[in-house]
């Protein structure tokens, strides 16, 4: 069963790109909060080759019903041709925080 709230993860090539995405998501009320962790290192396969890159990680707190819009926003505004957007349901959370999350998203 889907829960009303989700947390999404998006990687970005640098802090500036991450900050632009975070500002757009929160400014557009697609997320109540986006935390940017600027020092992630990703290892991945791309075009048949194993790559390693420094990236920023966005931790996006939103409503599950908005995940399709979050994916659309990231896809449209991200510098990568295949941006990572993955999410998990928030199974439990502080009632006041979840109430605030709901109020800050639309």
C-alpha positions, -999 to +999 in steps of 0.1 A: +000+000+000+014+034-010+021+058+018+012+095+015+049+106+018+081+097+000+118+105+000+135+107-034+172+107-043+187+125-073+224+129-081+237+160-098+271+167-113+280+195-089+267+217-061+255+244-084+233+221-104+220+205-072+211+239-058+192+249-089+172+217-088+165+221-051+154+257-055+130+247-083+115+218-065+109+237-033+099+269-051+074+250-072+060+232-041+070+198-055+090+192-023+088+206+012+126+202+017+156+192-003+188+185+015+220+186-007+249+164+003+278+178-018+304+150-015+289+118-030+311+095-051+292+074-076+305+043-094+283+031-123+283+015-157+278+039-186+280+030-223+297-003-214+324+012-192+327+014-154+328+051-144+335+069-111+324+105-105+320+131-078+284+142-075+261+160-052+231+140-038+197+156-033+174+141-006+139+152-015+110+151+009+077+152-008+042+136-011+040+103-030+013+118-052+038+144-064+065+119-075+055+119-111+058+157-112+091+155-093+104+131-120+091+153-148+108+184-133+141+167-128+141+152-163+133+186-178+159+206-157+187+182-151+220+184-171+223+146-174+206+129-203+196+101-179+192+116-145+187+094-114+154+098-097+144+070-073+121+071-043+110+052-013+079+055+008+083+071+042+068+044+065+070+064+097+078+100+107+072+126+133+036+137+131+044+174+132+070+170+104+047+151+082+019+177+087+044+204+077+055+184+047+019+181+035+013+218+041+044+229+021+036+208-010+008+211-035 
